[in-house]
Amino acid sequence: MRVLPVADRELPGGHPALGGGQPGRVDRDALETDLRLLGIVGLADPPRSGTAEAVAACHRAGIRINVVSGDHALTTAAVARQVGIGGPGTAGLQVVSTEDLGDPAEADLDAFLRDDREIVFARSSPETKLRITDALHTRGEVVAMTGDGVNDAPALRRADIGVAMGRSGTDVAREASTMVLTDDDFATIVRAVEAGRQVYDNVRKFIVYIFAHAIPEIVPFLVFALSGGTVPLTVLQILMIDLGTETLPALALGREPAEPGLMERPPRPRGEGVIRPVMLLRAWGVLGLVSAAAVMAVYFTVLWRIGWHPGDSVDKGTPLHEGYQRATTMTFLAIVACQIGTATAARTEHTSLFAVGLFTNRLLLAGIAFEIAFAAVVVYVPALQHILGTAAVPPSDLLLLLPLPVLVWGADELWRAWRRRAATIPGEPVGDSR
C-alpha cells in the first residue's frame, strides 16, 4: 500500500508564493507551507489473480522462489507472504536487507542460501541479482531469473534460463533472456514448466516405445541362429514394421496429454540423461520380453497347426512352404499386435492408464487404426505378398492375435503398479530419478 497525503491552501491572486502573478516563477517552498490536511489516499497494487496458486504449484513441484527487490524489506516481505512465498510447504521465509548483505561483490550469500527457506532480498542492487545467481549455481541449483530492466541483463544472461517481461521489459532485458513473457504474468512461468515436463516425458515415452520393439525383432533371428531352423521373420517384413506400422503411433506419443501428478514430482537431477536404466529395463525386460515370448508362441502355434516338426524342410517347393509363409506372416502380425499393446502402455510412465483415460489421445487411436490398415494391406494384397513373402491368414489364426495387446499392456501395468508401491516403502528410491 502506497500512502499519499492530500492537502490544500487558499492563496489570493498575486501572492508572492505564486511569483506575484508572473507565470513560471512559483516559489515551491513558500507554496507548500501552512497546508490544510484533507486526508490520506492508499494506492494498492495487489498481485495478479492466480499468482498465489502459481506459487503453490511451484512449491509442489519442488521449485523454491526467492525475491530480489529494490523495495523496502517490510513492503517486499508483505507482498511475498501475500502470494504464499515462505508459506505452507516451505521451510519458512527469511528477509535479508542490504544492511545485512553488505557489498554484493564480497557478501557470503551461502550463509543465506544454505537452508531450504525462501528468501526476500530487499533494498538490493542489480549486482545482487548476479551474485545470487552465481551463488545458487555454486550450490548446484538450476536457476531461473526474472527481470525487466537494463541492469537485470547480466543476471538474465548468467542464469540457466532468463525470463524477461514482454510488456514492461526493456529491449536489452528481452535480448539477454531465454524466454519472454508476453503477458508479464508469473503464472505463465509455471505453465511453461509444466509444458516442459510434459514434452520431456513424451520424449521418454517415444523412446520406450521404439526400444521395446527391438527384442521381438531380434529374438526370432536368435532362435534361427541357435537352432538352425527356419527364420520366423524376413528382413522385408522387419522393414515394414520399422518404416510402416511403427511410425505414426510413435509420433502420436509426442502429443500425449500430461500425466496426473506431473507438477507434484520433484525436479529431476541436473546430470540425469534422457535415457535411464529403468527405461531400458522396462522397454527390454518387460515390454520387449513379453512381446518376444508372445510372438514366438504364435509362430510355433501356426507351425504346429500345419503339421511341422523340428527338422522338417520348409524350402520353396516343399509341401510345408505355404504353411511356413503363413507362420512368418503371423509373426509379423503378432509384432504389430504387440506394438498396439506397447503404444498403449507407453502412454504413462508412472500412473495407471485408467487415470489418464483410454481415449484421451485421439492421434494415437488414429495411428493404431493406420497401423492395422497398413498391416492388412501388406498381408492381403497379392502384389505385396509376392514381394514381402507374406500370405493370407485365415480367421482362426487371427484369433491368436486378439489377446496380445492386452497381454503386453497388462504386464506393463503390473510393472508400474509394483514401482508405485515400491516408491511408498521406506528406504526405496522415490520419484523420477530411479
N, C-alpha and C positions, 0 to 999 in steps of 0.2 A: 504494500500500500504506500503510495507516494502522497504526502500530505502538503497542501498548499494553503497558506493563509490568504484571505481576501479582505482588503481594507480600502477605504476611500477618504477623501478630504475635499472640502469645498474651497475653491480659490477664486477670488474675484478676477476679472479681466485685468491684464496689465500688471499682475503680481510679479515681483522680482523672480520668484521661482520659475515663472513662465517666460523669463527673459524679457520682461517688460513689454510683452506683446510682439517681440521680434521672432519670427519663425526660425527654428533651428538652434536657438540659444537657451534651451531649457536647462536649468540647474537641477540635476537629478538628486543631489544630496539635500537640497533645500525642499525639493518637491516631496521627498519620502520621509518627512518628519511630521509629527503630530497627526498620524493617521488614525482613523477610527476602525477598529476591527469589526468586520461584518460576520466573520465565521471562517471555518476551515473546510476545505474540499479534499476528499480522499479519492485518489485515482488508482483503481485496481487493474492490474494486468494479470488476470488469472491464467493458469496453464490451460492449454487446449483440452477439449474433451477427448478422452481416450488416452491421455498421457499416463495417467495412473495405471490403467490397465496394461499399457505397453511396458511400463516399468516392472509391474508384477510378472509379466511374461518373460522379461529378461532374467528376473531372479529365478523363475522356474527352470529356465534354460541354462543356468549356471553362469550368467553374464553379470559381472559386477560393474556398477555405474559410479564413477567419480565425477564431481562437478568442479570445474576450474573457472572461476569468475572474478571479474574486477570489482564486483559489488561488495557491500559491507557484509561481514560474516553473519550477522543476525538476519539480514534480509535473505541472503543466499540459503542459509540453513532452513529458514521458514519455508521457502519455496520447495526445497528438496524434500522436506518432511511432508509437505502438502501432496506431492505426487508419489510418495511411498519410498523414496530413496532412504536407505538405512532403516526401513521398517521391518515388518514381519518377514521371516525367511532370510534375513541377513544377520550379520554379526553386530549390527548397530551402525550409528553414524558418528563420525568424528569431524569436527570443524577445526580447520587449520587456517589461521590468518597470516598475512605477510610478516607480521612481527614474529610469529613462531617459526616461519620458514626461513627467514634471513635471506641472504643473497642466493638467488636461484642457481647461480653458476657453481656455488660451493655447498649448497644445502645437502644434507644427508637424507634424501627422501625415503630411503629404505626403512628408516625408523617409523615412518608413517604408513608405508605400503606393506609392511611385513605381515600384518594380520589380514583377516578377511573383511574387516569393516569397510564400509563405503565412506568416502572422504569428501568433504567440501573444502576446496582450497579457495579462500576468499582474499580479496584485495591482491589478486595475482596479476603478474605482468605476462606478456606473450612468451617471454623466455621461460616462465614457469611451466607452460604447456609443453615446451620442447624438453625441458629437463624431466618432467613427469613421464613423458613418452619413453625417454631413454631409460629411466629407472624401471619402468614396467617391462621393457624389453630385456633388461638385465635379469629380471626375475623369471624370464621365460614366458611372459604373458603375450597373448595376441591382442594388439591394441587397435581400437578404432577411435579416431579423434574427430570431433566436430568443430567447425569454426566458420566464420563469415567475413573476417577482416583480413587486411593485408598482412598484419602482424601474425596471423594464425598460419600463414602459408608454410613456414618451416616445420611446424608440428604436424600439419596435414600431410606434408611430404614424407616426414620421418615415420609416421605411424604405418602399421600394416595396411590399413585402409583409412584414407582421409575422406571425411564426409562434409561437403560444403553446402551452404544454404543457396538454393537456386534463386529465390526471390530477393532476399535481403543481403546475400553474399556479394562480395566484390569479385571482379573478374580474376584477380590474382588468386583468391582462395579457390575459385572454381577450377582454375587451371592446375593448381597444386594438388587437388583432391582426386580420389579414385571414383567416388560416387557423388552425384549432385542431387539434392532433394528438391524437386520442383515445387513441392508444397511446404517446405520448411517445417515438416512435422516429424517429431521424434518417433511416432508410431510407425512411420514409413520405414525407418531403420529396422525395426523389429520384424516387419513384414518381409523385408529383404533378407534378414537372417533366416526366416522360415523358408523362403523360396530357395535360398542357397542350400539349406539342409535337404530340402526335397529333391533338388537336382542331384546332389551328391549321392543320396540314397538311390535314386533311379539309375545312376551310372553303375552302382554296385549291383543292382538287380539285373541290369543288362548283362553285366559280366558273368554273374552266376548262371544266367540262362544260357549264355554262349558256351561257357566252360562245361556245363553239365552234359552236353551232347558229345563231348569228346570220348567219354567212356563207352557208351553204346555203339559208337562208330569204330572204336579201336578193338573192343573185345571180340567181335566176330573174326577179325584177322588174326588175333592171338589164338583163337580156337583153331583156325585153319593151320597156322604155323606149328602149333604144338601137336595137333592130331594128324596132320597130313590129310585131312578130309576135304570136304567141299567148302568153298568160300560162301558164307551166308549173305554177303552183301557185295555188290560190284562197285567199282570205282565210280562209274557214271551215276549210279544211284546215290552214292555219297555226295556227289556234286549237286544232285537235285535237292538234297537235304540242305546243304550249306548255302547254296545260291538261290533256292526257291522257297521251300517250306519254312525255313528258319528266319528269314529276313524280316518280314512285316511284324510278326509278334515281338521280335527283339526291339524293333523301333518303337512299337506301341508301349513297351515298358518304360520308355523315356518320358511318357506323358502320364505316368501313374500318379493318382492323387496322393497327397501326403498321408502317412500312417497316423493313426491316433497316438497321442503322446510324443509327437515329433519334437515339440518345444519343451518337453519335460525331461529330455535327456541331457546329461552333462556334455560339455563340448568334448569332441574327440581330441586325443593327444596331438600335440603340434607335429610330432615326427611320424605320425601314423600314415601309412600309404593307403592308396585306394583299394588295393588287393590285400586282404588279410588272411592269415592261415585258416581262420574259422570259415571264411568264404570258400576256400578251396576244399576244406573238409566237407562242407555242405554240398558243394557242386559235384565233387568227385566221389566222396564217400557215402553220400545219402542219395541225392537225385541221380547221379551217374550210375552207381552200382545197382540201385533198384531198377532203373531203366534197362541196363545191360542184362540183368537177370530175366526181366520180363521179355525182352526182345529175343534172347536165346531160347527161352521156353516156347515162344510162339514158333520160332524157326524149327525146332526139333519136333514140336507137335505136328506141324504140317508135314514134315518128312515122315514121321511115323504113320500118318494117315495115308500116305501114298505107298506105303509098304517098303520104305527104305530101311536098310540095316547097315551098320558100320562096315565099311569096305566095299559097298556097292558102288558101281560107277554111275555117275550122272552126266557123263560127257554127252555132247551133241550126237544124236543118232541112237542113243540107248533108250530103252523103254521108260526110264525114270527121269529123263532130261526135262520133259514138260512139267512134271511134278516138282522138279528141282527149281525151275523158274518161278513156279507158284510159291515155293518156300522162300526164295530170295525176295520176291515181291512182298510177301507178308512180313519179312524182316524190315523192309523199307517202310511199310505202313505201320509196323509196330513202333518204329522210332518216331514217326510222325505223331502217333497217338501219345507216346511218352512226352513228346515236345509240348503237346497241349497241357498235360499234367504239370510239366516243368514250368511253363509260362504262367499257369495259374498259381503255382506255389511260389514262384519268384516275385509275385506282386507284393508280398510282405516279407520284411526281414526279421521282424520281431513278433508282431501281434498275429492273432489268428486271422485267417481270411474272412471269417464271418464278421469280424469287427470292421473290416474295410468295405465289405459288400461284394457280392458275386458279379454284379453288373455295373459297377461304377466306372470301369474303364471300357468305354464303347469302342475305342480304337483297337484294343486287344481283341475284343469279340470279333471285330471285322477282320483282324489279322488271322485269327483262328479259322474263320469262315473261308478266307482266301487259301489258307494252308490246306484245308480239307479239299477244296475245289481243285487246287493245283495237284495234289496227290491223286485225285480221281482221274485227272487228265493224263498224268504220267502212267497210270495203271491201265486205263481202259481205251485210250486212243491207239488204234492199231499201228500207226506210223511210229509213234514213240515206243511202243512195245518192241518193235524190231530194233530200234536204236539203243534203248536202255536195257534190254533184256528182261523186261517185265512181262507179266501175264495176267489176264483177268482172273480174279479170285472169286469163288462162289460165296454166297451169303453165310454159309456155315463157317467159313474161315473168318469172315469179317466179324462175326460174333466174338471171336477171340480178342478183338481189339477193344471192345467196349469197357472192360474193367481197367485197362491200363492207365488212362489219365487219372482215374480215382485212386489207383494204387500208388502212383508216383506222388500225387498231391498229398494223399493221406500219410505216406511215410514222412514227408517233409513237415506236415502239420504236427505229427508226433514229435519230430525233432525240435521244432520251435517251441512246442509246449514244454518239453523237457528243459530247454535252455531258459525259458521264463521261470520255471520252477527252481532251477539251479541258481538263478540270479537272486532268489529270495533266501537262500540258505546262507547263514553267517560263514564268512571266510571264502565264499565263492566270488569270482570276478563278476562285476555288475556293469551293465550298460553296453556301450557300443565299442569298447576298446578291446574286447577279448579276441 
